[in-house]
Amino acid sequence: MRPGAPKIDTILQIPVVLQVVVGSTTLPVADLLNLGRGAVIPLDSRVGDPVEIMINGREIARGEVVVIEDDNTRFGVSLTEIRDPNLSALQQ
């Protein structure tokens, strides 16, 4: 390693934003302002549809929602497909 070059440990400590996109919808502002506690917002995806896993706004994988530890209140995501990073770069 060159003198002054960053060590891999430093790079591994960089925080990233990870998002799991379950679905989306479009609402007029008036409907958005009328939402209250317990409101249900229908999304454009269905049960069983894959979810997108995003890091810093870029899709890096797809997966499916799973229940964790037989506890219906905790969920996670099981990866089913990891995107080719070279393909993502070409689509920019």
N, C-alpha and C positions, 0 to 999 in steps of 0.2 A: 504494500500500500504506500502511496506517495505521502510524504510529510504534509500535514495540513489537510489531507483528504478526509471527508466525513466518514465516521465509522458506521457500520451497518446498524449498530444499536441506536444511534441517533436517529436514523431514518425510521426505524421501527417504532419510535415513540411519537411520530407525527400523527396528530388526530385527524380523522376523516369523518365526514357525515355520511352515515349509512341510512338509507330509507328503503322501506318496503312499500311499493305502490300496489294497493289492493284494487283500486278502481278510481274512477273520477266521474264527475257530472258537471253540468252547467246550470247555474241558477241565476235568475234575475236578482239584483241587489235587494229589491223589496222582499222577495222570499227569504233571502239570507237574513235580513234584519228581523223577520218574524220568527226565526227559529228560536226555540227555547229548550230548556233542559229536557232530555228524553226524546227530542225530535229524531226521527229516522230520516236519513238522506239516502235515497236509492242511488246506487252506483251503476255504471255501465257494464260491470262484470258479474258473472254468475258464480255460484258455488262450484268449486272444482276448476275454475279457470286459473291459469298460472299467474303468479304475481311477479312483478319486476323488482329486482334488487338493484338499487342505485347507490353509487359511491360518488360523492361530490357532484351530483346531478347527471352522472353518466351511467347508463345501464351496463352492469357487469355480469349479471346472471339472471336466471329465472328460477322460480321455485314454487312450492305449494305450502300453504298454511297447515301446520300440524299442532295437535294438542300436546302439551308437555306434561310428563309425569302423571298421567291419568287425572289431571286437575283441570276441569273445564274452564277455569278462570285464567289459565296461563297458556299462551300460544307462542309458537316459534315458526321458523321457515326452514323447510328442507330444500336444499339446492337440487335442482333437476337438470340444469343446463348452465354452463359457464360460457359466456360470450368470448369469441376470439378477439383479443385486444387489437390485432391488426385490422380486422374487419371494422371495428368501431372507429379507428383512426381514418379509414377510407371514407366513412359516411359523414365526416365532419364538414 
